[in-house]
């Protein structure tokens, strides 16, 4: 055994032993094994002859229908894509994108308002300054009520999934785009508000304390100091949630609104798996574009800081 190997062996024996990590890993392994057994996830049924035949048939039906009988022809493929895009693909993609943008915009506005009310450093009798004298209990109760109310509201709206919100709003607005827009906006308002409140509370206070000491009002502090200091972080969260809204707008279309999800469900119901697969690819392309735009915006924000 070489000298280096002996040194590595000795260091390995001397390293700190974390019993908690070992017991946690063991518990996780036992939990996974128990879930597999209790859930009856047998691989034999999944790989049966019937299942494999269904898989082969399904994969063949994903190929564009005009090309299934004969050999590959690029002109036939392009004609099929053109007809599908003109009939439903382009409009559904634009609708999905518009829903995600509108929902994210509304969620951003609501999230900023809730973040200001939920931040304990701002929603207080003396924001960013120690009180010169103890305020009366009605004032303390008023600001505590605002903080608690905003935080409870954010917990409520983000605890209910977007799909449930959309299902409930369908009864009010019918099969229009509004149930999807509002469902995504309501859910993401709670998320952006919660993240924004953390940003406000963790903002460095010297500039804000100086403004407050000079007599600046709460609104002046927000617009002249707090907003410029936190804008980049808010923008990062905004684009992050927009990526999510793009994906969710596709899925929520299955409730009956003419986004990509609606036409995916329609193609599935008619067993047109080639159309279904093409529309799924359109959704994936839209998410990819959204991810690239979001990544570019986040990189730009980082460089500005």
LOVOVEX-504704 format. One line per field, with one value per residue (C-alpha): residue in one letter; chain; x, y, z. Coordinates in Angstrom, 3 decimals. Layout:
// LOVOVEX-504704
vexlo [A;...];
guvex [A;...];
px [X;...];
py [Y;...];
pz [Z;...];
This chain:
// LOVOVEX-504704
vexlo [X;X;X;X;X;X;X;X;X;X;X;X;X;X;X;X;X;X;X;X;X;X;X;X;X;X;X;X;X;X;X;X;X;X;X;X;X;X;X;X;X;X;X;X;X;X;X;X;X;X;X;X;X;X;X;X;X;X;X;X;X;X;X;X;X;X;X;X;X;X;X;X;X;X;X;X;X;X;X;X;X;X;X;X;X;X;X;X;X;X;X;X;X;X;X;X;X;X;X;X;X;X;X;X;X;X;X;X;X;X;X;X;X;X;X;X;X;X;X;X;X;X;X;X;X;X;X;X;X;X;X;X;X;X;X;X;X;X;X;X;X;X;X;X;X;X;X;X;X;X;X;X;X;X;X;X;X;X;X;X;X;X;X;X;X;X;X;X;X;X;X;X;X;X;X;X;X;X;X;X;X;X;X;X;X;X;X;X;X;X;X;X;X;X;X;X;X;X;X;X;X;X;X;X;X;X;X;X;X;X;X;X;X;X;X;X;X;X;X;X;X;X;X;X;X;X;X;X;X;X;X;X;X;X;X;X;X;X;X;X;X;X;X;X;X;X;X;X;X;X;X;X;X;X;X;X;X;X;X;X;X;X;X;X;X;X;X;X;X;X;X;X;X;X;X;X;X;X;X;X;X;X;X;X;X;X;X;X;X;X;X;X;X;X;X;X;X;X;X;X;X;X;X;X;X];
guvex [A;A;A;A;A;A;A;A;A;A;A;A;A;A;A;A;A;A;A;A;A;A;A;A;A;A;A;A;A;A;A;A;A;A;A;A;A;A;A;A;A;A;A;A;A;A;A;A;A;A;A;A;A;A;A;A;A;A;A;A;A;A;A;A;A;A;A;A;A;A;A;A;A;A;A;A;A;A;A;A;A;A;A;A;A;A;A;A;A;A;A;A;A;A;A;A;A;A;A;A;A;A;A;A;A;A;A;A;A;A;A;A;A;A;A;A;A;A;A;A;A;A;A;A;A;A;A;A;A;A;A;A;A;A;A;A;A;A;A;A;A;A;A;A;A;A;A;A;A;A;A;A;A;A;A;A;A;A;A;A;A;A;A;A;A;A;A;A;A;A;A;A;A;A;A;A;A;A;A;A;A;A;A;A;A;A;A;A;A;A;A;A;A;A;A;A;A;A;A;A;A;A;A;A;A;A;A;A;A;A;A;A;A;A;A;A;A;A;A;A;A;A;A;A;A;A;A;A;A;A;A;A;A;A;A;A;A;A;A;A;A;A;A;A;A;A;A;A;A;A;A;A;A;A;A;A;A;A;A;A;A;A;A;A;A;A;A;A;A;A;A;A;A;A;A;A;A;A;A;A;A;A;A;A;A;A;A;A;A;A;A;A;A;A;A;A;A;A;A;A;A;A;A;A;A];
px [0.000;1.443;2.002;-0.806;-3.257;-2.399;-2.938;-6.322;-7.365;-6.307;-8.176;-11.249;-11.244;-10.705;-13.449;-16.434;-19.213;-22.699;-25.072;-28.089;-27.263;-26.749;-30.015;-31.824;-30.454;-31.503;-34.983;-35.324;-34.285;-36.784;-39.519;-38.834;-38.859;-42.074;-43.749;-42.755;-44.185;-47.365;-48.064;-47.718;-45.468;-44.681;-42.483;-43.867;-47.269;-45.683;-43.472;-46.100;-46.589;-49.842;-48.278;-45.321;-47.695;-49.664;-46.433;-45.336;-48.721;-48.695;-45.215;-46.204;-49.306;-47.172;-45.801;-47.738;-50.740;-50.043;-46.599;-47.701;-48.671;-45.591;-42.035;-40.867;-41.654;-40.594;-43.143;-45.997;-44.705;-44.461;-47.949;-49.300;-47.538;-48.822;-52.411;-52.237;-50.657;-53.183;-56.144;-55.338;-51.636;-50.745;-53.841;-53.551;-49.879;-50.544;-53.469;-51.334;-48.593;-51.085;-52.677;-49.308;-48.222;-51.512;-51.566;-47.964;-48.571;-51.591;-49.750;-46.779;-48.965;-50.819;-47.643;-45.917;-48.878;-49.102;-45.329;-45.375;-48.170;-46.611;-43.081;-42.668;-39.946;-42.252;-45.742;-44.898;-45.539;-41.881;-40.566;-36.799;-36.360;-36.634;-39.702;-38.875;-41.731;-43.916;-46.991;-50.382;-51.933;-54.485;-51.638;-49.701;-52.841;-53.578;-50.170;-50.030;-53.437;-52.200;-49.150;-51.108;-53.958;-51.653;-49.702;-52.838;-54.307;-51.108;-51.102;-54.715;-54.399;-51.214;-52.453;-55.204;-53.802;-54.320;-56.464;-58.976;-59.125;-59.732;-62.424;-64.251;-63.894;-65.330;-68.720;-68.490;-66.804;-67.595;-65.156;-63.189;-59.568;-60.433;-60.680;-57.139;-55.740;-57.308;-56.522;-52.838;-52.800;-54.443;-52.144;-48.977;-49.945;-49.535;-46.176;-44.762;-46.099;-44.418;-41.096;-41.355;-42.000;-38.800;-36.888;-38.222;-37.429;-33.876;-33.122;-30.241;-31.797;-29.181;-30.483;-34.064;-33.304;-31.589;-34.589;-36.937;-34.798;-34.934;-38.706;-39.575;-43.044;-43.674;-44.632;-41.527;-39.335;-40.969;-40.639;-37.319;-35.289;-37.033;-38.186;-34.758;-33.016;-35.336;-36.252;-33.705;-34.802;-38.465;-37.712;-35.961;-38.951;-41.294;-39.615;-39.328;-43.085;-43.703;-41.929;-44.324;-47.347;-46.391;-46.414;-49.573;-51.464;-50.874;-52.166;-55.165;-56.412;-57.688;-60.582;-62.071;-60.336;-58.846;-55.176;-52.756;-54.094;-57.607;-56.454;-54.135;-57.093;-59.245;-56.673;-56.361;-60.136;-60.203;-57.162;-55.209;-51.929;-49.850;-51.657;-51.474;-47.719;-47.173;-49.153;-47.201;-44.010;-45.397;-45.987;-42.463;-41.074;-43.047;-41.699;-38.172;-38.486;-39.859;-36.969;-34.408;-36.017;-36.175;-32.549;-31.428;-33.392;-31.980;-28.441;-28.967;-30.230;-27.219;-24.819;-26.496;-25.916];
py [0.000;3.355;6.227;8.252;5.376;4.924;8.653;8.556;5.496;7.150;10.366;8.370;6.654;9.957;11.855;12.944;10.381;11.766;9.199;11.347;11.304;7.524;6.843;9.247;7.437;4.086;5.391;6.761;3.429;1.549;4.038;3.611;-0.184;-0.093;2.180;-0.182;-3.188;-1.485;0.091;-3.240;-1.729;-5.015;-4.826;-8.100;-6.593;-3.505;-5.599;-8.179;-9.119;-7.207;-4.035;-4.244;-4.667;-1.599;0.352;-0.605;0.363;3.660;4.585;3.821;6.015;8.969;9.150;11.652;9.914;10.863;9.237;6.009;4.033;4.807;6.099;9.397;12.457;15.864;17.718;15.622;16.215;19.986;20.087;18.185;20.555;23.597;22.384;21.474;24.791;26.748;24.821;24.893;24.869;28.530;29.941;27.533;28.375;32.129;31.682;29.660;32.277;35.131;33.374;32.868;36.486;37.953;35.674;36.462;40.202;40.084;37.835;40.197;43.210;41.354;39.801;43.169;44.615;41.593;41.526;45.097;44.274;41.007;42.349;42.809;45.425;47.678;46.963;48.249;51.519;52.552;50.952;50.408;52.415;51.557;53.319;56.479;55.631;52.586;53.027;52.374;48.950;49.977;50.966;47.781;45.704;47.457;46.720;43.198;42.556;43.681;41.392;38.381;38.979;39.239;36.141;34.071;35.168;34.194;30.788;30.236;31.184;29.204;26.159;25.553;24.208;26.129;23.324;23.670;27.455;27.090;24.458;26.779;29.846;27.973;28.141;31.953;32.845;29.789;28.224;31.409;32.269;34.125;31.053;30.059;33.573;34.174;30.694;31.077;34.670;33.841;30.913;32.697;35.872;33.925;32.551;35.854;37.678;35.215;35.421;39.200;39.598;37.673;39.953;43.097;41.788;40.836;44.147;46.106;48.762;51.620;53.520;52.988;53.925;57.109;58.120;57.395;59.443;62.358;62.283;60.305;58.818;55.118;55.598;57.684;54.969;52.313;54.129;55.926;53.245;49.926;49.389;50.111;47.881;44.913;45.264;42.755;40.059;40.649;40.378;37.040;35.635;37.107;35.307;32.115;32.031;32.924;29.712;27.825;29.647;28.680;25.002;25.235;27.158;24.193;21.673;23.726;23.954;20.403;21.931;23.128;26.408;26.555;26.536;23.764;21.557;21.609;20.438;17.843;16.412;16.613;14.721;12.119;11.629;11.076;8.743;11.069;10.434;12.028;15.362;14.957;14.394;17.376;19.670;18.358;19.241;22.739;23.055;21.861;24.362;27.166;26.199;26.038;29.522;30.805;29.210;30.796;34.237;33.860;32.742;35.681;38.140;36.704;36.881;40.495;41.355;39.686;41.662;44.916;44.276];
pz [0.000;-1.028;1.343;-0.281;0.020;3.698;4.301;2.573;4.588;7.832;6.994;6.063;9.454;11.250;9.475;11.614;11.747;11.251;12.713;11.885;8.166;8.225;10.026;7.703;4.634;6.108;6.912;3.375;1.870;4.059;3.159;-0.565;-0.234;1.807;-0.764;-3.581;-1.738;-0.501;-3.886;-5.723;-8.386;-10.068;-13.139;-14.496;-15.356;-16.897;-19.182;-20.133;-23.776;-23.961;-22.536;-24.914;-27.872;-26.742;-26.426;-29.925;-31.387;-29.484;-30.707;-34.304;-34.014;-32.897;-36.426;-38.623;-40.157;-43.816;-43.533;-41.876;-45.004;-47.076;-46.943;-45.528;-47.647;-46.347;-48.488;-47.066;-43.530;-44.029;-45.518;-42.509;-40.093;-41.988;-41.916;-38.228;-37.276;-39.330;-37.963;-34.252;-33.376;-33.870;-32.187;-29.249;-28.732;-28.798;-26.393;-23.992;-24.051;-23.577;-20.592;-18.923;-19.455;-18.216;-15.172;-14.255;-14.597;-12.282;-9.846;-9.826;-8.997;-6.263;-4.908;-4.517;-2.604;-0.302;0.199;1.496;3.894;5.072;5.659;9.405;8.929;6.885;8.238;11.704;13.575;13.077;9.874;9.814;13.022;16.701;18.109;20.039;22.332;22.644;20.444;21.902;21.666;18.999;16.658;17.389;16.903;13.594;12.064;13.515;11.969;8.561;8.721;9.976;7.546;4.528;5.517;6.166;2.837;0.995;2.685;1.666;-2.009;-2.576;-0.653;-3.242;-6.554;-9.774;-11.174;-8.321;-8.696;-12.435;-11.860;-9.448;-11.679;-14.661;-12.956;-12.948;-16.236;-18.348;-20.853;-21.546;-20.871;-17.659;-15.392;-16.374;-16.058;-12.658;-11.339;-12.170;-10.921;-7.572;-6.812;-7.867;-6.004;-2.779;-3.864;-5.110;-2.064;0.286;-1.550;-1.807;1.917;2.637;0.253;1.946;5.413;4.406;2.683;4.195;6.417;6.620;3.547;4.654;8.247;7.064;4.976;7.842;10.239;7.789;7.943;4.805;4.724;4.306;0.645;-0.050;1.478;-0.681;-4.008;-3.500;-1.693;-1.110;-4.688;-6.290;-3.717;-4.231;-7.912;-9.198;-6.746;-7.518;-11.239;-10.771;-8.899;-11.514;-14.390;-12.366;-11.829;-15.477;-16.491;-14.234;-15.623;-19.180;-18.203;-16.109;-18.817;-21.128;-18.596;-17.442;-21.014;-20.540;-18.568;-21.857;-22.677;-26.160;-25.206;-26.093;-23.301;-24.771;-28.195;-26.651;-24.761;-27.915;-29.980;-27.213;-27.120;-30.911;-30.732;-33.026;-31.257;-33.999;-33.518;-29.753;-29.862;-32.165;-29.844;-26.866;-28.720;-29.311;-25.578;-24.876;-27.381;-25.733;-22.302;-23.739;-25.230;-21.929;-20.065;-22.401;-22.090;-18.310;-18.099;-20.257;-18.109;-14.887;-16.268;-17.294;-13.817;-12.174;-14.348;-13.401;-9.693];
